[in-house]
């Protein structure tokens, strides 16, 4: 009887852990960066469509990058998405293996030079007003989605 309970507990633990890892892997399996997108055109379109209170948020990353996928998974949460869309037009820029869209990263101060994900806030005159390097972005995100949301509101 003790073996049955022990075996049952082990199975339940394994199933529970599997569910946790599966949820994480589903978040990470999303490919948020369109590798075929014309980022330059997307930026021009976004700039042309800005409302009076919006700025442009460029999110630099790659589908192979776990931190990029995690940050994206947080950014698409309903509360965060609603806030971001009210404040920004968002363009995700795929940097591949640091060999794609190099002209765009250089145009906005080379934010990916020290890693990804990275963000740049751009005003309506196409000037970078804030660069958020990968280290700062990943650090803020690791504090949890609630804290990440509050940090995003300071941008």
Long-range contacts (C-beta under 8 A, 24 or more apart in sequence): 27-69, 27-70, 27-73, 28-66, 28-69, 28-70, 28-73, 29-69, 30-69, 30-72, 30-73, 31-63, 32-61, 32-63, 32-68, 32-69, 32-72, 32-76, 32-92, 33-61, 33-62, 33-63, 33-68, 33-92, 33-93, 33-94, 34-92, 34-94, 35-63, 35-94, 35-96, 35-100, 37-92, 37-94, 39-91, 39-93, 39-94, 39-101, 39-104, 40-101, 40-103, 40-104, 42-91, 43-91, 43-93, 43-104, 43-122, 43-126, 46-89, 46-90, 46-91, 47-89, 47-122, 47-124, 47-126, 49-89, 50-89, 50-124, 53-86, 53-87, 54-86, 54-87, 54-88, 54-89, 55-87, 55-88, 55-89, 55-121, 55-122, 55-123, 55-124, 55-129, 56-88, 56-89, 56-90, 56-91, 56-121, 56-122, 56-123, 56-124, 56-126, 57-84, 57-87, 57-88, 57-89, 57-90, 57-91, 57-119, 57-120, 57-121, 57-122, 57-155, 58-91, 58-93, 58-104, 58-108, 58-119, 58-120, 58-121, 58-122, 59-90, 59-91, 59-92, 59-93, 59-117, 59-118, 59-119, 60-93, 60-95, 60-101, 60-105, 60-111, 60-112, 60-116, 60-117, 60-118, 60-119, 60-120, 61-92, 61-93, 61-94, 61-95, 61-116, 61-117, 61-118, 62-94, 62-95, 62-96, 62-97, 62-116, 63-94, 64-97, 65-116, 65-117, 67-116, 67-117, 67-134, 67-137, 67-138, 67-141, 68-116, 68-117, 70-141, 71-117, 71-137, 71-138, 71-141, 72-117, 74-141, 74-145, 74-148, 74-149, 77-145, 77-149, 79-149, 80-145, 80-148, 80-149, 80-152, 83-149, 83-152, 83-153, 84-152, 87-155, 88-121, 121-155, 130-155
